[in-house]
Amino acid sequence: MDQHSPIPVGRFADIGEGRQIHYHDSGSGEAVIFLHGAGAGASGYSNFKGNFPAVAESGFRAIVPDLLGYGLSSKPDLPQYDLDFFVAGVKGLVDALGLNNITLLGNSLGGAVALGYALAHPDDVSRLVLMAPGGVEDLDTYLAMPGIANMFAVYRSGLSGIEAMRAVMRMQLYDPSLLTDAILNERAPIAATQTEAARSVLKVPNMTARLGELRCPVLAFWGMDDQFNPVGGADKLMAHCPEIRTILVNRCGHWVQVEHQAMFNRMCIDFLKNG
């Protein structure tokens, strides 16, 4: 690990316009791209360090990028980040690495990016794994959720550092003991480097009406105690996606891959191998 970086430094891909995507790359075989959620200090490594090694060991190439604006990737100082911005960043990585037949695995914002990418570039995508994805409700619905309302209240409070991170993330998990100092220490320094756009409302459309266009199989997870994305979104996925299996998890908040790591890894690997 770079002594100046709170997370391990992986590789960087140039995607044009002077922008770079930072990513970790392990294993070989069909590519599985892990797309993290939003929030202060978010990065691919912090979100998926308990998941991508197992996927790589099971015979797949696990690629874990930081979305544009997050982690160690480029952080353009734009008025607002929108879905097209994030999808373009992932497409830039896919093209830079010469990938095809990819699986996109995304939670929250990363789930919305996975949906947006699959709708924009269907020929690239063979499977989707979604964990409480964004992009299936109108903005007002998300802003009314307790976890998101709390997040913006903390941002407005002027609180900073580790305590701000703890206050933002305390509603992320059903069991708050899983919010370790290690997670907070990874995220707080990165949060300090983020632009105002990353801490503001992200412009992500409601894609529910377009879910029927998906051409690939989908595996979805949703925590029944999610305070960021309403669990009713699972019903929308089931009603509209042509080929989907959805797993509802009790005693689980917004981070199923952290809160139920072993089950999540097992179910994902089975889906990747057997569909």
C-alpha positions in Angstrom: 0.0 0.0 0.0 1.2 3.5 -0.8 2.0 5.1 2.6 0.0 8.2 1.6 -3.1 6.3 0.4 -5.7 4.9 2.9 -6.6 2.1 0.4 -4.2 -0.1 -1.6 -3.2 1.4 -4.9 -4.0 -0.8 -7.9 -3.7 0.2 -11.6 -4.9 3.2 -13.6 -6.6 3.3 -17.0 -6.6 6.4 -19.2 -10.1 6.9 -20.5 -9.7 10.1 -22.4 -10.3 13.8 -21.7 -7.4 13.6 -19.2 -9.3 11.3 -16.9 -8.2 8.1 -15.2 -10.0 5.2 -13.6 -8.3 3.6 -10.7 -9.0 -0.2 -10.4 -7.9 -3.4 -8.8 -7.6 -6.5 -11.0 -7.2 -10.1 -9.9 -7.9 -13.5 -11.3 -8.5 -14.6 -14.8 -11.5 -15.6 -17.0 -14.7 -13.8 -17.7 -14.6 -10.3 -16.3 -16.8 -9.3 -13.3 -16.8 -5.5 -12.7 -17.7 -4.4 -9.2 -19.4 -1.0 -9.0 -19.5 0.6 -5.6 -22.2 3.0 -4.2 -22.0 6.7 -3.6 -21.4 8.5 -0.3 -18.4 10.2 1.3 -15.1 8.4 0.9 -16.6 5.5 -1.2 -14.2 3.3 -3.2 -14.4 0.0 -4.9 -11.9 -1.6 -2.5 -13.7 -0.4 0.6 -17.0 -1.7 -0.6 -15.9 -5.1 -2.0 -12.7 -6.2 -0.3 -14.6 -9.0 1.3 -16.0 -10.2 -2.0 -13.8 -9.8 -5.0 -11.0 -12.2 -3.8 -13.5 -15.0 -3.6 -14.9 -14.3 -7.1 -11.3 -14.2 -8.5 -10.4 -17.5 -6.7 -13.5 -19.2 -8.2 -12.3 -18.7 -11.8 -13.2 -15.2 -12.8 -11.4 -11.9 -13.5 -12.5 -9.5 -10.7 -12.1 -5.9 -11.7 -12.9 -3.3 -8.9 -12.8 0.3 -10.2 -13.4 3.5 -8.3 -16.2 5.4 -10.2 -15.2 8.8 -11.6 -15.4 11.3 -8.7 -14.6 8.6 -6.1 -11.7 6.7 -4.6 -8.4 7.3 -6.4 -10.0 7.9 -9.8 -10.2 11.3 -11.5 -12.6 13.8 -9.8 -13.8 16.3 -12.4 -15.0 19.5 -10.8 -18.4 19.7 -12.5 -21.6 21.3 -11.4 -23.3 17.9 -11.0 -22.6 14.2 -11.6 -25.2 12.3 -13.6 -25.8 8.7 -14.7 -24.3 9.3 -18.1 -21.1 10.6 -16.5 -20.6 7.4 -14.5 -21.6 5.1 -17.3 -19.1 6.8 -19.6 -16.4 6.2 -17.0 -17.1 2.5 -16.8 -17.3 2.3 -20.6 -14.0 4.0 -20.8 -12.5 1.3 -18.5 -14.1 -1.6 -20.5 -12.8 -0.3 -23.8 -9.3 0.5 -22.3 -9.0 -3.1 -21.1 -10.6 -4.6 -24.2 -13.3 -6.4 -22.3 -16.4 -8.1 -23.6 -19.0 -10.5 -22.2 -18.8 -8.7 -18.8 -20.8 -9.1 -15.7 -21.6 -5.9 -13.9 -22.1 -6.2 -10.1 -23.2 -3.0 -8.4 -24.7 -1.8 -5.2 -26.8 1.4 -4.7 -25.4 4.0 -7.2 -23.3 1.2 -8.6 -26.4 -0.8 -9.3 -27.9 2.2 -11.1 -24.7 2.5 -13.2 -24.9 -1.2 -14.0 -28.5 -0.8 -15.1 -27.7 2.3 -17.1 -24.7 0.6 -18.7 -26.7 -2.5 -19.7 -29.4 -0.4 -21.3 -26.9 1.8 -23.2 -24.4 -1.0 -24.2 -26.4 -4.3 -24.1 -23.9 -6.1 -26.3 -21.2 -5.7 -23.7 -23.1 -7.3 -20.8 -23.8 -11.0 -20.1 -25.1 -10.8 -16.6 -26.1 -8.3 -13.9 -25.8 -8.6 -10.1 -27.6 -5.8 -8.3 -27.7 -5.0 -4.6 -30.4 -2.5 -3.7 -29.8 -0.6 -6.9 -30.6 3.1 -7.4 -32.4 4.2 -10.5 -35.8 2.6 -9.8 -37.5 5.4 -7.8 -38.0 9.1 -8.4 -35.6 11.4 -6.7 -38.0 12.6 -4.0 -38.5 9.0 -2.8 -34.7 8.6 -2.2 -34.3 12.0 -0.5 -37.1 11.0 1.9 -35.3 7.8 3.0 -33.9 8.1 6.6 -30.4 7.1 5.7 -30.1 9.6 2.8 -31.8 12.4 4.8 -29.3 11.8 7.6 -26.4 11.8 5.2 -27.2 15.2 3.8 -27.9 16.6 7.4 -24.4 15.5 8.4 -22.9 17.2 5.2 -24.7 20.4 6.2 -23.6 20.3 9.8 -20.0 21.0 9.1 -18.8 17.8 10.9 -15.7 16.4 9.3 -13.2 13.5 9.6 -13.9 10.2 11.3 -16.8 11.4 13.3 -18.6 12.7 10.2 -18.0 9.4 8.5 -19.4 7.5 11.5 -22.5 9.8 11.5 -23.1 9.4 7.8 -22.6 5.6 7.8 -24.3 4.6 11.0 -27.6 3.8 9.2 -25.9 1.8 6.5 -25.9 -1.4 8.4 -28.5 -3.4 10.4 -25.7 -4.3 12.9 -23.7 -1.2 13.6 -20.9 -3.2 15.1 -19.9 -4.1 11.5 -19.0 -0.4 10.9 -15.4 -0.9 11.9 -12.7 1.7 12.5 -10.9 0.2 9.5 -13.8 1.2 7.2 -14.0 4.7 8.6 -10.2 5.1 8.4 -10.3 4.0 4.7 -13.0 6.4 3.8 -12.5 9.6 5.7 -9.2 10.7 4.0 -10.8 10.0 0.5 -13.9 12.0 1.5 -11.7 15.0 2.0 -10.6 14.8 -1.7 -14.1 14.7 -3.2 -15.7 17.5 -5.1 -18.9 19.2 -4.1 -20.7 17.3 -6.9 -19.9 14.0 -5.2 -21.5 15.3 -2.0 -24.5 16.7 -3.7 -27.6 15.2 -5.3 -26.7 12.9 -8.1 -28.8 13.1 -11.3 -30.0 9.5 -11.8 -33.2 8.9 -13.7 -35.9 6.4 -12.7 -35.3 3.5 -15.1 -38.2 1.3 -14.0 -40.1 1.7 -17.3 -37.0 0.5 -19.2 -36.2 -2.6 -17.2 -38.1 -4.7 -19.7 -35.4 -3.9 -22.3 -32.7 -5.8 -20.3 -31.5 -8.7 -22.4 -29.3 -10.5 -19.7 -30.1 -12.5 -16.6 -30.2 -10.6 -13.3 -29.5 -11.7 -9.8 -30.7 -9.1 -7.2 -30.3 -8.7 -3.4 -32.2 -6.4 -1.1 -31.9 -6.0 2.7 -35.3 -5.8 4.3 -34.0 -3.1 6.7 -32.5 -0.9 4.1 -32.8 2.8 5.1 -31.3 4.2 1.9 -33.2 2.5 -0.9 -36.8 1.4 -0.3 -37.2 -2.4 -0.4 -40.2 -2.0 -2.6 -37.7 -1.5 -5.4 -37.3 -5.3 -5.3 -40.9 -5.7 -6.5 -40.3 -3.4 -9.4 -37.3 -5.4 -10.5 -39.3 -8.6 -10.3 -42.3 -7.1 -12.2 -40.2 -5.7 -15.0 -37.0 -7.6 -15.6 -37.5 -10.4 -18.1 -35.1 -12.8 -16.4 -34.4 -12.2 -12.7 -34.0 -13.9 -9.4 -34.3 -11.7 -6.3 -33.1 -12.6 -2.8 -34.6 -10.6 0.2 -32.4 -10.7 3.2 -33.7 -10.1 6.8 -31.7 -8.3 9.4 -29.8 -6.6 6.6 -29.4 -2.9 5.7 -27.9 -1.3 2.6 -24.7 -3.4 2.4 -25.7 -7.0 1.9 -22.2 -7.8 0.6 -20.7 -6.8 3.9 -23.5 -7.8 6.3 -24.0 -11.3 4.8 -20.7 -11.7 3.1 -20.4 -15.6 3.0 -24.0 -16.0 1.6 -23.5 -13.2 -0.9 -20.3 -14.6 -2.2 -21.7 -18.1 -2.5 -24.9 -17.0 -4.3 -22.9 -14.7 -6.7 -20.4 -17.4 -7.6 -23.2 -19.9 -8.2 -25.0 -17.4 -10.5 -21.8 -16.6 -12.4 -21.1 -20.3 -13.0 -24.6 -21.6 -13.5 -26.8 -18.7 -14.4 
